[in-house]
């Protein structure tokens, strides 16, 4: 069993004095429930774990009953503190109001009941939190699995990680790539779109959302204007619709349109988006007719997979390290990724064989004077070194 760094974070929060509800958020199938169960075995605080999966959505007493069970056990054991964990909490209608009522009651009565919430739908969790629990919660983001984790758990080499990405549940279906694709489509992609997106946010054109997702994944690491997207999508409406749908997909940690870096904010918003998946498995599974052998033996194709994998890594670290991720381009010169945190910039160029003699990095240095500039790939910095290093050292 892999022990992720979030284990230590959550343990330290639980051992602190009761202040806020801890909410574990992240994409589907990254091990949120497994991590919390590991933590419960490691801590000394008495606890109860409840799963709302299978509970009737309109059962407005389930949360209160489970909460009172925990209070009773706390009193019976004369415990000074107690931890209650609710998994799949978003499946209960009006869950946030019910949690607020019980949390506030414990606060008023000086009951040292600590609470952890988690669920498979990031959007539904965040919606409930912002509606009812303002000021009462703290988010603990949990990202996709890193190269090092996939290597330690499943023996992935760097090329397998670039192609198959970081969903741990999918590793069991390799080396049968057809079976792996079926698992990805049925167990990850379909629930992410049908439940996390379409059941959470009003989508006027669901078919368009599906098309945009497929197109965006297949074009990961490519710049694609909204007009070109409109030309490839049926019943596409207008660019504003696509912008809104990309924002929803970004909130779901599936697909994002990176903006061009510019000092002028209006230039950022008007820029052509660079499409980028959050996990390279999505690029692979949405690239029809692709195989590992075909991608790996074609330098230009493989270069895009490598660049997209670097983008996935940088996106995954953005919440933790609190930075914004961009790209930069002027005429034929470009920089693959630009990290911006406050006034500090880091420019990253991926040496992947896609471009030859690109002078974009030196031009960007002269124009914007980044704190660091880095070339990733090849002899400059091997991918393994980049994926296993500490990005925080550059910030």
Secondary structure, DSSP 8 states (H G I E B T S, - for coil): ----HHHHHHHHHHHS-S-SEEEEEE-TTS-HHHHHHHHHHH--S-EEEEE-TTS-TT-TTHHHHHHHHHHHHHHHTT-S-EEEEEESGGGSTTHHHHHHHHHHHHHHTT--EEEEEE-S-HHHHHHHHHHH-TTSEEEEEE----HHHHHHHH---HHHHHHH-S-GGGGGGTT-HHHHHHHIIIIIIHHIIIIIITTTS--S-HHHHHHHHHHHHHTTT-B--HHHHHHHSTT---HHHHHHHHHHHHHTTSEEEE-B--SSHHHHHTS--EEEESSHHHHHHTSTT--HHHHHT-HHHHHHHHHHHHHHHHHHHHHHHT-EEEEEEETTEEEEEEEEETTEEEEEEE-SSS-SS--HHHHHHHHH--SEEEEEBTTTB-HHHHHHS-GGGG-
